[in-house]
Each structure stands twice: as structure tokens, then as C-alpha cells.
Amino acid sequence: MPNFSDLEFEKRYKQFLQVQHDWLTLITDNKFFSDTNAVGEECRPAGLLTDSSQYQHAQHLLAEWQSFADLAEEKRKERSIAITTNLYLPVPVLLINPAYVQIDRFRATATANHKREDILMRYEKQIGKLKKITHAFGAIMTLEDERKYFEAAPVATVFRARTSTYTDIQVSVRHTADQQEVDKFRYGAHGMLIIGDDLALGRNIKLNVSVSNTKSSLYDFIQPIPCSVLPSAQVYTLEDVELGKKMVSQRASVAYAVKQRRYQFDKRAKEKMARAKGPDEARAISQEIETGREVLELMDAHDFELLDRKLAAGDESQLTMLQIRERYGNESDRTGKNIRNMPEFLAKLIAKEEKKGN
């Protein structure tokens, strides 16, 4: 128990501990989701309460929690107090009768800049500690080899450290059925409780909590610098970060061109099907459309292959898809080439490239 100089505040603190216990018990008894922190511990629980007899109890607990948080923050302005803010902040979330709730979990990242001199000081301290340990020669040698890179960098060079070993949570809420824009927010370690008579997981409460790493990032295009003194982070030069931004921007522009091509294809396909005069013609058009989709896949793969060639060449210029084809595919304008003769056209291009490579 912390030492308090204010007896009245100590009394309120003891009452708050009971409120905190009762709140977490209420969530745990009705839990439908919780996150896991970097060390595998359960955190950020979410509960669903459909028993109307407990609604007032939940609201009372949250009001008491908020009251203590306000008091503690006022006391903190006057003087330091013997408890940390993470004991009571952020205040838990209580949602009452929402129309729709979605919880999204995603891979979160944090970045921080470190000056060359700060990193070198870390190496000096770590190597000094290891020199006091018997048989640490291998570890010392590794650190000394890594340090050479930072020693060779200009004075005051800034490096970017990126940590992505944790997840974050975002909640999207519609409070009424006719609400167009969703409200988005995050909740903290003390959890969230949703209460309502007509709520059910999978119907109007959705979970999207499978963390995926498929989203493209500028860091996918650049190599980190070995830096054991920042063990939980990957370290990059700011110049490489800027290069990564250009590369991810170029990939996004190619992806947009591919998406637009598919959109136009689908639009024309629907219009053509709508003009079919009978079942036989509809079947023939459908077969033609499926063949066209196969060609589209070949075209997409070919364009992304040309993009990979551009990136591998270290070309930092921002090019249109037409310019990429000209520079890295030796293609002239595709004017006159349609879906029907495109496979033959691509086959000739690929054969020409393979012949040139041999």
C-alpha cells in the first residue's frame, strides 16, 4: 500500500481499489474478447452484458471510477501523489445499447529517432558491462563490428528505430441503426463493457482480430542496420526510409493501374452480358469473359514483374505504368492490342527477354 499524507485521499483510494476489483470481475464474468501483450499476458478485456439487472451496477462502478480519476488528477496538479496514473487511466469504456460494434486488432508500430552519438554511447556501456563477464569475447566482438558502421557515419547523423512487436485495438461503433459515419476510438488496459438487451456476438458485435502482415510498408523495401543495443527495434538510416517511401509509392501507383484495368474490364463485361439476346449467346459471352479474366491475370503478373525489375535496379524515379513497360519491358505502345491478342503479345515479349538474358 502506498504511503499517503492525505487521509481523505487514502480513504478514497481504498474505495477505488474495490471499485476496480468489482469492475474487472464484471468484465471477466462476461468476457468475449481480450488482447495479449508482448510478453503473452492477457490485457484489454471486453465484456458483453445482456442482463438488465446489472446495468445500474455497471454504470455506478464507472461513475465511481471516473470520480476517483478526476480527484487523483486534481491532487496531482497540486503535488505529487503516491500512485501512478496507469492505475486508474485511461478510464474504462462503457457502451450502452449500441446498434453495431466492431473490434479490430492490428499490428502496431512505433518509431523513434536516435542520434549517432546516443547509439555509440549505448555500445560503449554495453561493451563495458560485457568486459566484466568471463567468456563474453564473442558478444563483445559482435558489438564492436556493429559499432564500426555508426562510427563511420557523419557526426549528428539521425537513425530511425522501428518497433512492431505489439498489437493495438480500434473500436468502431454505430450508436443508432441510421447512423452513417461510425465513431472510432481505442480503449486501454482496464477494458470495455458493452451492455444491451438485443446484442449478440456475430450479429451486431463483430470481431476482426486476426493480425495480418500482408499490408505493404515502405520498410519492406529497405534493409535494417544490425544494432544489438536497440534489441527490440530495427534500425534504418533516414536516407533509406526516404528511398522506401518512393518505392512504396511506385508500387501503389502500379497497383492502382491494375485495379483500374480490372474495373474497366468488369464494367464492360456486365454491359456485354446485359446485351445478350438469349441463353446461347449469354453462355458464349460468359466463356469469353472468363478467358479474358485469365488474360488479365497474365497482364497483372507481367506488370508487377516489370515493377520488380525497376525496384531491383535501384531506380528511384516515379514512372507511370507505360513508362515502366517501355524502360524495363522494351515494350512499345500497346495500341491495337486487345484482350484477344494480348496473350500472344505477352508471350513474344517474355520470349524476347529470355533470349536476351541467355
TORNU-310304 format. One record per atom (N, C-alpha, C): residue in one letter; y, x, z. Coordinates in pm, whole numbers, plus 32768, in hexadecimal, padded with zeros to 4 digits. Each point is the difference from the previous one (the first is absolute). Example, Ala and Ser with C-alpha at 12.3 -4.5 7.8 and 13.67 -1.06 7.14 Angstrom:
2
A7DC78527830C
A80777FA78000
A8078805A8000
S80697FDD7FB8
S807780528006
S806D7FB38049
END
This chain:
358
M7F8880548000
M80787FAC8000
M807D80588000
P80607FE97FA3
P807B804F7FFF
P80507FED8080
N80538063801E
N80587FF68075
N80827FBD7FD8
F80277F968046
F807A7FB57FE2
F8063800E8072
S8080800C7FDC
S806B80008065
S80387F748012
D7FE17FA57FA2
D80317F758002
D7F8B7FA68026
L80027FCB8079
L7F8F7FAF8031
L7FF07F7E7FB2
E80717FC57FD8
E7FF87F847FB3
E7FC180197F77
F802680707FC1
F7FC580217F7E
F7F6B8020800F
E7FDB8042806D
E7F73801D8019
E7FB07F7F800B
K803C7F9D8043
K7FBD7F7F800E
K7FEC7FBF7F76
R806980047FAC
R7FF67FC77F7A
R7F99804D7FAD
Y7FF780838012
Y7FA180527FB7
Y7F707FD78022
K7FE47FEB8080
K7F797FD78029
K7FDE7F777FC5
Q80637FA67FFD
Q7FE77F7D7FC4
Q7FE5800E7F6A
F8048805D7FC1
F7FED80157F70
F7F7380347FE2
L7FCC80588053
L7F7980347FE9
L7F997F8F7FFD
Q80147F9B8053
Q7FA57F8D7FFF
Q80137FAE7F81
V807D7FEF7FD5
V801D7FB97F84
V7FBF80497F8A
Q800E80847FFE
Q7FC5804F7F95
Q7F697FF07FFD
H7FC180038074
H7F6F7FF18009
H7FD57F767FCD
D80487F98802A
D7FDD7F777FD7
D80127FEC7F6A
W806B803C7FC9
W801A7FF57F70
W7F9180427FAF
L7FDE807B8023
L7F9880497FB6
L7F787FBC800F
T7FE77FC68074
T7F837FB58014
T7FFB7F867FA4
L80727FBA7FF3
L80077F8A7FAB
L7FE680267F6E
I803B80707FD3
I7FE9802C7F76
I7F6E802B7FED
T7FCD804F805E
T7F7780327FF5
T7F9A7F8F7FFA
D80157F988051
D7FA47F8F8003
D80037FAF7F7E
N806D800D7FB4
N800F7FB47F83
N8018805A7F88
K7FD2807D800B
K801D80657F99
K7FB27FE57F7F
F804680107F8E
F7FBD7FF97F7F
F8016807F7FAE
F805880588032
F801A807D7FB8
F803C8066805F
S7FE080807FE9
S8045806E8043
S7FF9807A7FA5
D80618057800F
D8004807B7FB1
D7FBF80708051
T7FF280747FC2
T7FCA80768043
T805F80737FEA
N80218049806A
N805D806F7FF0
N7FB9807E7FCE
A804B806F7FF7
A7FCB807A7FC3
A7F8B803C804D
V7FF47FE18081
V7F9280378050
V7F917F9A8017
G80047F917FB3
G7F947F9F8007
G800D7F97806C
E80747FFB8044
E80137F9D806A
E80377F7E7FC6
E7FD57F91803B
E802F7F7D7FD4
E80937FEE8024
C804D7FC77FA3
C808E7FE8801B
C80307F887FAE
R80767FD2801D
R80427F917FBA
R7FA57F877FED
P7FD17FC3806C
P7FAA7F8A7FF2
P804F7F867FD4
A7FBC7FA67FBC
A803A7F7F7FD8
A7FA07F92802B
G80367F998040
G7FAD7F928030
G802B7F7C7FC3
L7FA07FA47FF4
L801A7F797FCC
L7FDC7F9C806C
L80637FB2802A
L7FED7FA1806D
L80117F737FCA
T7F947FB18003
T80077F767FCF
T7FF27F998071
D7FF08030807A
D7FF57FA88075
D808D7FE08033
S802E7F857FE6
S80897FDB8022
S801D80078095
S7F997FFA8053
S801780068091
S80338088802D
Q7FF080677FAB
Q802D80878025
Q808580277FBF
Y80397FA47FB1
Y807C80227FB9
Y807080238061
Q80167FAC8064
Q806E8018805E
Q7FEA8081804E
H7F83801C8021
H7FE1807D8048
H802780797FAC
A7FDF7FFD7F7E
A802280707FA8
A809780107FF3
Q80477F917FF1
Q809180067FF5
Q804080338080
H7FC87FD78072
H8034802F8081
H7FEE8097800E
L7F8B80337FDA
L7FE78090800B
L806080507FA8
L80177FCF7F85
L805A80487FA7
L808F7FFD8035
A802B7F908037
A80877FF68039
A801080618075
E7F9A800B8055
E8005805D8070
E800380917FD0
W7FB3801B7F99
W7FFE80887FC6
W808A80247FCC
Q803C7FA47FB2
Q808480187FC6
Q80688012806E
S7FF77FB2806A
S805E800A806F
S7FFA808A8042
F7F8580328014
F7FF48085803E
F8032806C7FA1
A7FE37FF47F7E
A802E80637F9F
A809880077FFE
D80417F8B8003
D80937FFE8002
D80358043807F
L7FC27FE38073
L802A803C807E
L7FEE80977FFD
A7F8C802E7FD1
A7FE4808F7FFE
A8063804A7FA5
E80227FC57F8F
E805F80407FA6
E808C8006803D
E80267F98804B
E808180038046
E8001806E806A
K7F93800A804C
K7FF5806A8065
K8006808A7FC0
R7FC2800D7F8C
R7FFC80827FBD
R808C802B7FD5
K80557FA07FDD
K808A80217FDA
K804E80388078
E7FE17FCA8076
E8047802B8077
E7FD180888031
R7F7D80147FFF
R7FC4807E802E
R7F7080057FCF
S7FC28073800B
S7F75800C7FD6
S7FA67FB2805F
I7F967FC77FCA
I7F9F7FB88052
I7F7880427FF3
A7FA87FE2805E
A7F83804C800E
A7F8F7FCE7FA7
I801F7FB37F96
I7F987FD27FA3
I802F801A7F71
T7FA180127FA5
T8022801A7F74
T800B7F7C7FB4
T804C80037F92
T80197F857FB5
T7F817FCA7FBE
N7FA280597FDC
N7F887FCE7FBB
N7FA87FAA8059
L80217FF98083
L7FB67FA7805A
L80227F6E7FE2
Y807A7FE67FD5
Y802A7F757FEC
Y803C7FE37F76
L801680697FB2
L80347FEE7F79
L7F9E80377F99
P7FFD7FC67F87
P80467F847FDD
P7FC17F868043
V80557F9E8019
V7FD07F82803C
V7F997FC17FA3
P7F947FC88035
P7F9B7FC17FAA
P80397F907FAB
V7FB47FD87F9B
V802B7F967FA3
V7FB07F81801D
L80477F908001
L7FC17F7D800F
L802A7FA97F8B
L7F9E7FD47FAF
L801A7FA67F8F
L7FCC7F768025
I80587F9B7FF2
I7FDB7F788027
I7FFA7FA77F84
N7F8A7FCA7FE5
N7FE87FA27F92
N803580307F78
P7FDF80787FD7
P8029802B7F79
P7FAC7FB77F98
A80357FF77F85
A7FB47FC17F94
A7F9D80637FC3
Y802680807FFF
Y7FAC80657FBF
Y80208089803A
V7F97804F801B
V801180878034
V7FA1805E7FB5
Q803380717FD5
Q7FAB80687FC5
Q801C80848045
I7F9480468027
I800C8083803F
I7FCF80697F9E
D8055805E7FDF
D7FDD806C7FA4
D7FFE8084804C
R7F93804A7FEF
R7FF980878038
R800480637F8C
F804E8069800D
F800F80607F93
F800B808D8038
R7FE0805E7FAA
R800B808D8025
R80928027800A
A8029802B8074
A808C80248016
A801280967FFC
T807780297FDB
T801F808F7FFA
T8084801A8045
A800C80788035
A807D802D803D
A8021808A7FC8
T807D80167FE3
T802980827FCB
T806C803C8058
A800280838006
A80678048804B
A801B80847FBB
N807C802A8003
N802580807FC4
N8001806E806A
H7FD080757FDB
H7FFC8074805A
H803D80797FBA
K805A80448045
K803880797FC7
K7F9B80728008
R800E805B7FA2
R7FAA80777FFB
R7FFA80458087
E807380108043
E80078049807E
E7FB27FB98070
D80027F7C7FFE
D7FB47FB38064
D7F6A80167FEC
I7FD47FFF7F83
I7F7180157FE3
I7FD6808D8026
L805180647FE1
L7FDF808A8024
L7FF780128097
M80567FBA8049
M7FFA80088093
M7F7D7FC58033
R7FD27F967FC1
R7F807FC48027
R7F8D80637FE8
Y800580457F8E
Y7F9980667FE6
Y8004806E806A
E8077802C8023
E800D806B8063
E7FC47FD78086
K801E7F86802B
K7FCC7FD08081
K7F687FF17FFB
Q7FCC7FC67F92
Q7F707FE87FF7
Q7FB280837FF9
I8032805F7FB2
I7FBD80837FF6
I800580488086
G80717FF48047
G800B803D8085
G7F997FCA8061
K7FE87F7C7FFB
K7F9B7FC38058
K7F7480317FDD
L7FE480097F7D
L7F7A80297FD5
L7FE280918022
K806680548004
K7FEA808D8020
K7FCE8015808F
K80127F988053
K7FD08007808A
K7F6E7FD4800C
I7FC87FD47F91
I7F767FCC8000
I7FA480647FBC
T7F90801C803F
T7F9E805B7FC5
T7FBE7FC07F85
H7FE880527F9B
H7FBC7FD57F85
H804E7F947FB4
A808580088001
A80517FA27FB1
A803980437F85
F7FC380717FD7
F8037804E7F92
F80027FB27F7D
G7F987FB37FE6
G7FFB7FB27F84
G80707F9A7FF9
A80167FB8806E
A806A7F9B8004
A808980427FF0
I801280738040
I808080487FF5
I8018802B7F6F
M7F9880327FBF
M800D802E7F75
M80287F8B7FA4
T7FC47F8C8017
T80207F8A7FB0
T80937FDA8010
L802F7FFF807B
L808C7FDC801A
L805F80667FC4
E7FDD8080800A
E805680687FC8
E80087FF67F68
D7F907FDC7FBF
D80007FEE7F6F
D80577F897FD9
E7FF47F93804A
E80537F8A7FE4
E809480208013
R801F804A8069
R808B801D8023
R804A804A7F90
K7FB680517FB3
K803F80507F96
K804C7FA87F9D
Y7FC97F897FE2
Y80447FA77FA1
Y80897FDA8034
F80087FDB8080
F807F7FD3803A
F806080758015
E7FCA8076801D
E80558076800D
E804380227F7B
A7FB97FE87F92
A803680217F7C
A80657F997FCF
A80047F8C803F
A805E7F987FD6
A808E80268029
P80657FD47FB6
P808B801F8024
P80257FCA808A
V805F80408041
V80307FD48084
V80317F707FF9
A7FDD7FB28067
A802B7F73800E
A7FBE7FA27F9C
T7F96802E7FBC
T7FB57FA67FA8
T7FC77F8C8052
V80067F897FC7
V7FCE7F898046
V7F7D7FD47FC1
F7F9E7FE08054
F7F7E7FD17FD3
F7FEB7F708031
R7FB17FB57FB4
R7FE17F758022
R7F737FF8803B
A7FF67FCB807A
A7F7D7FE98041
A7FE27F6B7FFB
R7F887FDE7FD2
R7FDA7F737FEE
R7F817FE2804D
T80067F9A8055
T7F8D7FD68050
T7FD67F747FD5
S7F807FEF7FE3
S7FD07F7C7FD4
S7F797FE0803F
T7FF4801C8081
T7F807FEC8045
T7FFF7F808054
Y80607FA67FE8
Y80027F878051
Y801D7F877FA7
T7FEF7F8A8038
T80197F847FB6
T80727FB38042
D80377FA37FB5
D80687FA88036
D7FDD7F707FDC
I80447FA38043
I7FE47F727FEE
I80807FB97FD5
Q7FF47FA57FA0
Q806F7FA87FDB
Q7FD07F708001
V80507FA8803A
V7FDF7F728008
V805E7FB37FA5
S7FC87FA67FAE
S804F7FA97FAA
S7FEC7F708030
V806D7FB98016
V7FF87F7A803C
V80527F9B7FB0
R7FC57F8A7FEB
R804B7F8A7FD5
R7FFC7F9E8076
H80757FDF8033
H80057FA98075
H7FED7F6D7FDB
T80237FDC7F83
T7FEA7F787FCF
T7FBD80077F78
A7FBE7F947FDC
A7FB37FFE7F82
A805A800F7F86
D807E7FD18009
D805A80077F8C
D8058807C8000
Q7FEA805C805C
Q804D807C8003
Q7FD980597F8A
Q806180277FAE
Q7FE4804E7F88
Q7FEE80958020
E8061803A8042
E7FFC808F8021
E7FB980148086
V7FA580618004
V7FBB801C807E
V8055805B8057
D7FF37FF28083
D803F805C805F
D7F9C806F801D
K802E807C7FFD
K7FA880728017
K802F80508078
F7FA0802C8050
F802280508075
F7F868050802B
R8015805D805D
R7F94804C803D
R7FFB7FDF8094
Y7F8C800E803C
Y7FF67FF08091
Y7FC1807D803C
G801580118081
G7FDC807E8040
G7F7F7FFC8051
A7FF68061805A
A7F848017804A
A7FD97F8C805A
H80617FAE802A
H7FE37F94805E
H7FD37F807FBC
G7FF680057F7C
G7FBA7F957FBA
G80527F897FD3
M7FB97FA27FC3
M803B7F867FCB
M7FA17F8C801E
L80397F8F8028
L7FB17F878019
L80347F927FA5
I7FA37FBF7FB8
I80227F907FA9
I7FC77F82803E
I80547F9A8010
I7FCF7F85803D
I801E7F8A7FA4
G7FA27FA07FFB
G80107F897FAC
G7F807FAF7FFD
D800F7F7E7FEB
D7F8C7FA58000
D7FAE80097F80
D804480167F8F
D7FBD7FF67F7E
D7FFD80867FBA
L7FD580668047
L7FFA80877FC7
L7F6F802F7FFD
A7FDC80467F97
A7F7780347FF5
A800180807FB0
L7FB48061802E
L7FF3807F7FBA
L7FBC7FE87F79
G803D80337F95
G7FCA7FEF7F7A
G80407F8D7FB5
R803C7FA08048
R80437F917FBD
R809780187FFC
N80427FFC8073
N808F801C8002
N8023807D8051
I7F98804A8028
I801480858039
I7FA880617FB2
K803E805B7FB9
K7FB7805B7FA7
K800B80918032
L7F95804A7FEC
L7FFD808F8022
L7FEE80527F82
N805680617FED
N7FF3805F7F92
N8007808B8040
V7F90802A8038
V800180758059
V7FA980737FD0
S7FCD7FF77F85
S7FB2806F7FCA
S806180697FC9
V80048072803F
V805E80687FDA
V7FCF80447F81
S805580027F9A
S7FDC803E7F80
S805C80757FE3
N7FC980667FC3
N804E80757FDA
N801680077F69
T7FF57F8E7FBC
T800780007F6E
T808F80057FCC
K80627FE48054
K808B7FFF7FD2
K802D808D7FDE
S803E800C7F8B
S802C80837FD3
S8078802D8050
S80058082801E
S806D803A804C
S802C80807FBC
L807D80238013
L8032807D7FC5
L7FB380788037
Y7FC87FF38079
Y7FB7806F803D
Y7F7780157FBF
D7FD57FA07FAD
D7F8280127FB7
D800C806B7F94
F807C80227FDC
F801780597F8F
F8025808D802A
I800C801A8081
I80298085802E
I7FA08033806A
Q7FFC8084800D
Q7FA38040805C
Q804680248083
P7FC27FE08072
P803C80278080
P7FF180968019
I805580338056
I7FFD808C8027
I7FAD800C807F
P7F9F805B8006
P7FB48012807D
P805E80208074
C7FF67FB0806B
C805A80138072
C7FBB7FCD807E
S7FB28056803F
S7FAF7FD78074
S80537FE1807B
V807E802D8004
V80527FE78077
V803B7F738000
L7FED7FB77F93
L801E7F717FFB
L7F7E7FB97FDC
P7FA07FFD805E
P7F767FDB7FDF
P7FEA7F727FD2
S80557FA28028
S7FE97F747FDA
S804D7FDA7F81
A804580617FC4
A80547FE27F8E
A7FDC80577F88
Q80277FD07F8A
Q7FFA80507F87
Q808F802B7FDF
V8010807E7FDB
V8086803A7FF1
V801A801F7F6D
Y807A7FDF7FD1
Y802680147F75
Y808C803C7FF9
T801C80447F92
T808B80287FE6
T804C7F867FCD
L80827FFD8018
L80507F907FCE
L800680017F68
E7FF680777FC4
E7FFD80077F6E
E7F847FBB7FC9
D7F8D80138042
D7F867FBD7FD3
D80087F698014
V80427FD7806C
V80117F708019
V80517FC17F8E
E806A80437FD5
E80517FCD7F91
E7FAE7FFB7F80
L7FAC80677FEB
L7FA77FFF7F8B
L7FA07F8B8006
G7FC97FE58076
G7FA57F8E8011
G80437F7C7FE0
K80807FF28025
K804A7F857FE2
K80097FEA7F6A
K801A806D7FB6
K80097FF47F6E
K7F7A7FD97FC5
M7F94803B8035
M7F7B7FE27FCA
M7FD67F71801A
V801A7FCE807A
V7FD87F778020
V80557F9D7FB2
S807F80257FE6
S80557FAA7FAE
S7FCD7FF87F71
Q7FD080727FCA
Q7FC880017F79
Q7F827FAC7FF7
R7FA8800C8067
R7F857FB08000
R80227F6B8009
A80657FDE804D
A80277F73800E
A80327FC97F7A
S804880517FB4
S80347FD07F80
S7F8F7FE97F9D
V7F9A80578002
V7F8C7FED7FA8
V7FB37F83802A
A7FED7FEF8083
A7FB97F8A8031
A80487F7F7FD8
Y808680058002
Y804F7F8B7FD9
Y7FEB7FE27F6B
A7FFE80697FAD
A7FEB7FEC7F70
A7F777FC27FE6
V7F9B802F8048
V7F797FC87FF2
V7FFD7F6E802C
K80447FE48070
K80047F768033
K80447FA27F9D
Q806D802D7FC5
Q80487FAD7F9E
Q7FAB7FE77F84
R7FB580657FD5
R7FA97FF07F8B
R7F957F96801D
R7FC780058076
R7F9A7F9D8025
R803D7F74800C
Y80797FF98035
Y80437F7E800D
Y80157FC17F77
Q8032804F7FA2
Q80177FCD7F79
Q7F7D7FD77FBC
F7F96804F8018
F7F7D7FDF7FC7
F7FCF7F7A8036
D80077FED8085
D7FD27F84803E
D80547F897FD0
K808280167FF0
K80577F947FD2
K7FD87FD37F73
R7FEA80627FA7
R7FD97FDD7F77
R7F757FC27FFC
A7FA780308058
A7F787FC98003
A80017F6C8027
K80527FDC8063
K80097F74802B
K803A7FAA7F90
E806780347FBE
E803E7FB47F92
E7F9C7FE97F8F
K7FAF80667FE2
K7F9F7FF57F93
K7F927F9C8023
M7FD18004807F
M7F997FA0802B
M80357F727FFB
A80807FF18020
A803B7F7A8001
A80067FC47F73
R7FFE80567F9A
R80087FCF7F75
R7F767FE97FC3
A7F95801B8049
A7F787FED7FCA
A7FEA7F6E7FDB
K7FC77FE97F89
K7FF17F777FCC
K7F787FC3801D
G7FA7804D803E
G7F7C7FCA801F
G7FAF80648050
P7F8A7FD68030
P7FAD80578053
P7FD980827FBA
D7FDE7FF87F81
D7FD5807A7FB9
D807280657FF6
E80757FCD7FDE
E8073805A7FF5
E80248039808A
A7FF57FAF8068
A801F802E8087
A7FA1806F802B
R7F7D7FF07FDD
R7F9F80688023
R801E80827FB6
A80257FF37F81
A802080787FB0
A807B80478038
I80667FB18026
I8079803B803A
I7FE180428086
S7FAB7FBF804F
S7FDB80388083
S7FBB80877FF0
Q7FA580097F9C
Q7FBB807F7FE6
Q8063806B7FD3
E805F7FD67FAD
E8066805E7FD0
E805580348075
I801F7FA6805E
I805080278075
I7FB480638058
E7F7E7FE78015
E7FB1805B8052
E7FF6808B7FC1
T7FF180017F7A
T7FFF80817FB9
T808680478012
G806A7FB37FFB
G808580398014
G8012803B808A
R7FC67FBF8063
R800B80358089
R7FBA8087800C
E7F8F800E7FBD
E7FBA80818001
E8056806D7FC1
V80467FDC7F96
V805980617FBF
V80738024805E
L80357F9B8045
L806B80198060
L7FD580678069
E7F877FF58030
E7FCE805F8064
E7FFC808E7FC6
L7FDA800C7F80
L800180847FBF
L808E80367FF7
M805D7FA97FDC
M808C80287FF3
M8039802B8088
D7FE17FB38069
D802F80228087
D7FCC8088802B
A7F7E80147FEC
A7FC2807F8028
A803E80747FB3
H801A7FEB7F7F
H803A806A7FAE
H808E8022802F
D80507F9A801F
D8089801A802C
D800380498086
F7FA97FD9805C
F7FFD80458082
F7FCA808F7FF2
E7FA880157F9F
E7FD080887FE6
E807280587FCF
L80557FC97FA9
L8074804A7FD0
L8060801D8072
L800F7FA0805B
L805680178075
L7FCA80728055
D7F7D80038013
D7FC3806D804E
D801B80887FBF
R7FFC80037F7C
R801E807E7FBA
R8090802B801C
K805A7FA17FFD
K808E801E801A
K80138038808D
L7FC37FBE8063
L800F802D808A
L7FBF80888016
A7F8C80157FC0
A7FBB8081800E
A805280717FC4
A80527FDF7F9D
A805380657FC0
A807C80218051
G80167FB6806F
G807680198052
G80807FCF7FC1
D7FF57FA37FA3
D80747FC97FBB
D80487F9E805E
E807A8023802A
E804A7FAE8061
E805B7F9A7FBD
S800D80047F7C
S805A7FA37FBB
S7FC97F738005
Q805A7F9E8004
Q7FD97F747FFF
Q7FFA7FD07F6F
L7F887FDC7FD2
L7FEB7FD97F75
L7FD27F6F7FF7
T80207FC17F91
T7FC67F7D7FE4
T7F7080137FD3
M7FB37F937FFB
M7F7680097FD5
M7FF880317F6F
L805D7FD67FAC
L800280307F76
L801580967FF9
Q805B80338054
Q801B80908002
Q7F88804E8034
I7FBA7FC88063
I7F8980438035
I7F9580097F94
R7FEE7F947FB4
R7F9C80017F94
R802280697F97
E807F80097FE0
E802A80617F9A
E7FEB80908030
R8026801A807E
R7FFD80898032
R7F75802F8027
Y7FAF7FA5803A
Y7F7F802B8037
Y7F877FC47FB8
G801A7FA57FA2
G7F927FC87FB3
G800C801A7F6C
N806C80447FD9
N8019801B7F72
N7FFB7F7F7FAE
E80327F95803D
E7FFC7F7F7FBC
E80847FE67FBA
S7FF87FCA7F8A
S80767FC97FBE
S800F7F708031
D80657FBF7FD1
D80177F768027
D7F867FA97FE2
R7FE27FA1805C
R7F8C7FA97FEC
R80217F877FA9
T807180027FC1
T80247F907FA8
T7F937FE87F99
G7FDB7F837FF0
G7F977FDE7FA0
G7F768001803C
K7FF48031807C
K7F7E80038044
K7FF87F85805B
N7F9C7FAB7FEC
N7FEF7F8C8056
N7F7D800B804C
I7FE17F998049
I7F8880028053
I7F8280187FAD
R7FFF7FCD7F87
R7F87800A7FAE
R7FE480907FD3
N806980487FD8
N7FE680887FD0
N8020806C8067
M80287FD78078
M802180628068
M7F888054802B
P7F867FC98010
P7F8F80548027
P7FE980757FA0
E80097FE47F7F
E7FEF806A7F9B
E80708067800D
F80797FD18017
F80738059800E
F7FEE805C807A
L7FD77FC68072
L7FEC80508079
L7F8D80637FEE
A7F967FD47FBF
A7F8C80587FEB
A8029807B7FB0
K80537FEE7F9A
K802D80707FAE
K805680608051
L80577FC68056
L805580548054
L7FAE80558060
I7F9E7FBF8040
I7FAD80468061
I7FAE806F7FBB
A7FCA7FE17F8B
A7FB280637FB5
A805880767FD9
K807D7FE47FD9
K805C806C7FDA
K801C805A8079
E80147FC48076
E801C804D8079
E7F8780558026
E7F887FC57FF6
E7F87804B8022
E7FED80767FA1
K801A7FEA7F7F
K7FF1806B7F9C
K8062806F801C
K807C7FDB8025
K80668064801E
K7FDB804E807E
G7FC17FBB8060
G7FD78044807D
G7F9180637FEA
N7FA77FE57FA0
N7F93805C7FE2
N803180767FAB
END
